[in-house]
């Protein structure tokens, strides 16, 4: 169990080191993000939980996601299962953009401040059938993980305050929409999202999480700042 947790944290580090971000120009990026505003807001603070907030997530992380989304969109149908990151809502949105364009857009959004969604009082039903305080469970998972099932704490990569580690490419989580975090954790758990590298850092984190744990930790993260 302890070996699994240590492997996951090590894998997370290696996965990020394998990706080096290009230098982006935030001022140039401001001129290139008009197409993004309808879903993500003019400053990266999406007005609806259906779309993630991308303000302040970190330049390296944002660039990697843009590159991966573009790669999946441009891949042949036979390759889409193994290439990039599928985001159907982004189909065609990055067509015609080059690497510098993506880097500039990432730099612009990285420099914006995220607005905090906030957590809600919550009860969740754990696997035993017992209802528990969701906020307390979410905090426990975020800060200590679940040693019994080998789920590591989130703090190792995303920091105790949820600010992430921008230079290393670990995104900010604190303040994000809970619904979006739930969707991504379930996608990593189910293998629908695989752009966490050959080390499968996030897939190893999510694979043993229950629905209740995912719901609880996502709600807790939404209020972190």
N, C-alpha and C positions, 0 to 999 in steps of 0.2 A: 504493500500500500504506500509506504513512505517513498519507496523507489519509484512508484508510478508518479507521485506528485513531483518529485525532483526531476524526473524525466520530462514532465510536461513543462516545467519552468525553464529547463535547459533548452527544450525544443522551441519554446517561444522566443528565446534570445537568438538562437541560430537562424530561425525563420526571418527575423527582422534584419539581422546583419547581412543576410543574403541579398537584401534589396537596398540600393542606394538611390536616394532621390536626386533628380536633376534640380538645378537652381532655377527657381521660379521668380517672376517679377510680379508682385502684388498689384502695382499700378497698371501694368499691362493686363493682368487678369481681370481687373475691374471692368475692362472694356469687352471682355469675352464671355461674361457669365449671364448676359441678359436672358438667354434661353433657359437658364436654370431657375430663374426667379419665380416662375409660376408654381413650381412644386416646392422649392427649398427656401423661398423668400429672398428678398434682395440682399440680405446680409447673412444668409445661410441658416436663418431660424425659420424652419418650415411652419406654416400656420396650421397644419393638420398632421395628426399622428400617423397618417398613411405614408408620409414621407419623412425621412430622418432629418434631424437638425445636423447640418454639416459645418456650422460655425465653430472654429476653434478646435477641430479634431486633430490637428497636427498636419504639417505639410507633407511629410513622408508618407503617412497613412493615406491621406486624401489622394495623393498622386498615384499610389499603388492601386487604390480602388478604381480611379478613373482609367488607368491603364488596363486593369483586369476586365472592367465592364466593356471597354472598347474592344478588347481582344475577343471576348465572347461574342459580341455583336457582329464582328467581322469574320468570325470563324465559319468554316463550312459546316453544314448541318451535321455531318458525321463526326465532327470534332467537338461540338458544343458540350458534350458530356464531360470532357476532360480539360477544356480550355477556359481560362479566365473566370469571371464571376457573372452568372446570369441575373440580370435585373431587367425584366420585361418592360417595365415602365421607362427604361432608358434606351430602348431600341431606337437606333437612328440618331439619338441626341448628340453623340460625339463623332458622328461621321464627318470626315474632312478635316478633323483637328489633328495637328501633329504633336510630337512629344513636348515641344516648348509651350504650345497652347495649353496642354493639360497641366504642365508644371506651373504656368502662370495662374491658372484657375485655382489650383491647389493652394498656391501661396496667398491668393486673395482671401479665400475662405478660411484658411488657417489663421489669418490675422483678425478675424471677426470674433466678437464675444458671444458665447452661447447664452441664451436665456434659459433659466432653470424651469423645468416642467413641474417638479415637486412630487413628493410621494403622497399616497393616500392611506388612510387606515384600512386594514385589510385582514381578512381571515382566509386561510387556505387549508385544504384537506390533504394531509400527508398520506403516505401509502398505507398506514395503519388504519386509516379512516377517521382519525382524530382531527378536529379543527384546531389550528394553532394561529397565533399572532403572526401574520405575514411579514410585518415590518421587522419583528425580532428575528424571524427565520432568515429574512433577506440579509440583515446585518451580519448574522452569524456566518452565512455562506460567503458573503463578500470579504469578510475579514479573517475567517478561519477555515473556510471550505467545509467539506464533509469528509472527515478522515475515514469513516466507516466504509464509504463507497469510493474513496480515492479521488474526490473532487477537490482540486486545490483552491486556495483563496484567490480572489481576484486582485488583491492589493499588490501582489508580486509584479504584475505587469502594468496595472492601471492606476496604481498609487492609492494610498489610504483615503485620499479626498476625491478620487475619481478623475483626477486631472490627466491621467495617462503619463506617457513619457514621449513627448513629441520628437526629440532627436532620434530615439530608438525606433520610432514608428508605432508605438503603442497608442491607440487613440484615446482621447478623452471619452469617458462614459458618463460622468456625472452630469445630470440635467437632461439627458436624452429621454425621448418618449419611451415609456415602459413597453408599450405595444411593439415598438420597433425592436427593442432589445429581446423581447420574447420571440419575435419572428426570427431573428438572426440566430439565437441560441438553438432554437428548434431546427433551423436549417443546417447548422453545423452538426447537430446531433443526428439528423437524418441523412446527412451526406448530400443535401441539395446545395450547400455552399461548401466549397473545398479550396478557396483561395487563401488558406492559412499556411501554405507551403507543404513541402514533402514531409516535414516533421508533424504535421497535423495538429499544431498547437491547440487551436480552439476546438477542434473535433475531439481531442482527448479530454479537454475540460468538460465539454457538454455531454459526452456519450453516456455518462452515468447519472446525469441530473434528471430528476423527476419533473413532471409538469408543474407540480406545486413549487418545487425549488426554483424553477425557471421564472415562474410568475412572481414569486416572493423577491428574488434577488433583482429582477428587473424593476419592480416597484420601488425597492430601496434605492437603487442606483439613480432613478429619476429625480430623487431629492438631494443627491450628493452635490456638494459645491466646495 
